[in-house]
């Protein structure tokens, strides 16, 4: 599946681009927009897998879906040209057993991918943006929410307290052990977290905090699944596991 009509003559390896600067490649880097498209991603890949693959700081990762299913494509937005160029240099590298193609992308392609991912209500799981209005067309609450846009220094207790805001009615109770802070490839906070609530109704009530401020930043909330929560929890525990020879 191609977004925005394809890439024409840009479907070439990074080494073949003749030394062009990122801002010259198909509109990439326009107005400070630094984005690439990845194709060939394993269908069971996670956002952290994408972050580990590009191996540099990212602003956003959009895992493309059609009718709720992964397409094997993703868009990654970077804070600067250098990171985007580093990602493009990975063109042709393997992610697990899969060969990954990487292309420069522009805003139109990125937002078109958002729309395609969300068409007919879409699948808001996995961190897909909610759209310009900030309100997704359909949310099927399952008792789990994903938070995106957290300050990197945010703590689990601060997240618990945040959901205690008066805007949440009826009140919900969040247990500390049911909050998982996500990390990137280097083990540093990614600004994302998963939260498990008592049930779907509690998650729906907590969704009232969508786009509310958390310190100096506003936080977006997305419906998540038990599988996503458990997968991130396993990653977190694996990262905190003591060495095999520890006493």
C-alpha positions, 0 to 999 in steps of 0.5 A: 500500500502506498500513501500519497500516490507513491514515491516515484523515483525516490524508491532507491537506496540511500547510498544512491541518492547522490549526496542530496540533503534531506530537505531536497528529498521529496519534500522531506524536511519541509518547514522543519518536518523530518519524517521517513516511511518504513516498509517491510516491518514484521507484523508483530513489531512494536513501537519500541522495536522501530525506535531500536531499529532507527537507533536515534531520538524520535518525536512520533511513530505511526504504525500503519493499520488497515481495518485494524490490521498491521500493514507492515509500514510505519512513519517516523517523525524526528526532531531534526534532519540529522536523525532523519538522515541517520534513519535513511542510512538504515535502508536495506537493513534487516529487522529480525528476518525482514528486509526494511526499505526506508524512504523520505516522507512529507506531511501529506503522506504522514497525515494521509496515512493517519486518515487511512489508519483511522478510516471507518473508525479505524483502530486507535490502538498502538498510538495512532493520533486521534485526528485534528479535532482530538476526538476519535470517531470510535473508541472501544474501551477495554479497560486499558489506555495508552498515554502519549506525550508524558514529560520524560521525568514523569513518575508512576505515582504522578500518573496515578495522581493525574487520573485523580483529577476532578474531571474524571467522573465517576472517580477511578482508582489506579494501582501503582503496579498497573502503570507501565512507563515505556522506554526507548531503545536506550532504556530512557523514558519515551514519553509513553505509558500504559495504564490498566483500569478496573474495567472498561467503564473506568477506562472510559471515565479516565478518558476524560483526561484526553489532551489535558495538561501533565505539567508543561505538556498535554497528554493524548490517550488511546484505547489499548489492549491487554496484550499491549499492556502485558507486552510492555510490562514484560519488556519493563520487567526484563529491563529491570531483571538482576544479572544471572549471577546476582546474589 
